[in-house]
């Protein structure tokens, strides 16, 4: 999966001009959905897998010419983006809330007395 996203990010880099706004839009629309798809189900738990998925966003933000000299957290601040690990945590909490409040059909899989 990570390889597929790296390939898509490279294609986007070749297609767009080096403007921060264009790359931010491309990151949000084309790259992050692939990394976040069904994250409640496949959420990586090993540090190696977390680093591997985060490397896609790290490399994508590093390729922005105006931001290439900054550190990764500063690049995320400039792009108004978050760490993927933090976003997965938010998705997990949202999913748990939906299951507890019975807004999701997954409550049929859990035993309730």
C-alpha positions in Angstrom: 0.0 0.0 0.0 2.8 2.4 0.9 4.5 1.8 -2.5 1.3 2.6 -4.3 1.0 5.9 -2.4 4.7 6.8 -3.1 4.0 6.3 -6.8 1.0 8.5 -6.8 2.9 11.2 -4.8 5.6 11.1 -7.4 3.1 11.5 -10.2 1.6 14.5 -8.5 5.0 16.1 -8.0 5.6 15.9 -11.7 2.1 17.3 -12.6 1.8 20.3 -10.3 3.9 23.4 -10.2 5.8 24.0 -7.0 3.3 26.1 -5.1 2.6 25.4 -1.5 -1.2 25.7 -2.0 -1.2 23.2 -4.9 0.8 20.7 -3.0 -1.3 21.1 0.1 -4.5 20.5 -1.9 -2.9 17.5 -3.6 -1.8 16.0 -0.3 -5.3 16.3 1.2 -7.2 15.1 -1.9 -4.9 12.5 -3.5 -2.4 11.1 -1.0 -3.9 11.1 2.5 -7.1 9.2 1.6 -5.1 6.3 0.4 -3.1 6.3 3.7 -6.2 6.7 5.9 -8.6 4.3 4.1 -10.1 2.0 6.7 -7.6 3.0 9.3 -9.9 1.8 12.1 -9.4 -1.8 10.7 -5.8 -1.9 9.6 -4.3 0.6 12.0 -0.5 -0.2 12.2 0.7 -1.1 15.6 4.4 -1.6 15.0 6.7 1.4 14.9 8.2 0.2 11.6 4.8 0.3 9.9 3.9 3.6 11.5 7.2 5.1 10.2 6.7 3.6 6.8 3.3 5.2 6.4 4.5 8.5 7.8 7.4 8.5 5.4 5.0 9.0 2.5 3.8 12.3 3.9 7.3 13.2 5.1 8.7 12.7 1.6 5.8 14.5 -0.1 6.2 17.6 2.0 10.0 17.5 1.6 9.6 17.7 -2.2 7.9 21.2 -1.9 10.8 23.4 -2.9 10.0 26.3 -0.6 9.7 24.0 2.4 12.5 21.6 1.7 14.9 23.2 4.2 12.5 23.0 7.2 12.0 20.2 9.6 9.0 17.9 9.2 7.0 19.4 12.1 7.5 22.9 10.7 6.5 21.7 7.2 3.3 20.3 8.7 2.5 23.5 10.5 3.0 25.5 7.3 0.7 23.2 5.4 -1.8 23.0 8.3 -1.5 19.3 8.3 -1.3 16.7 11.1 0.8 13.6 11.7 -0.9 10.6 10.2 -0.6 8.8 13.6 -2.6 11.5 15.3 -5.2 11.4 12.5 -5.6 7.6 12.9 -6.1 8.1 16.7 -8.8 10.6 16.0 -10.5 8.2 13.6 -10.3 5.4 16.1 -11.9 7.6 18.9 -14.6 8.7 16.5 -15.4 5.1 15.5 -15.5 4.0 19.1 -17.9 6.9 19.9 -20.1 5.9 17.0 -20.2 2.3 18.2 -21.0 3.1 21.8 -23.7 5.6 20.8 -25.1 3.0 18.3 -24.7 5.3 15.3 -22.8 2.5 13.5 -23.9 -1.0 12.5 -20.9 -2.6 14.2 -22.7 -3.0 17.5 -24.2 -6.2 16.2 -20.8 -7.9 16.5 -20.4 -7.2 20.2 -22.2 -9.2 22.9 -24.5 -7.1 25.0 -26.3 -8.6 27.9 
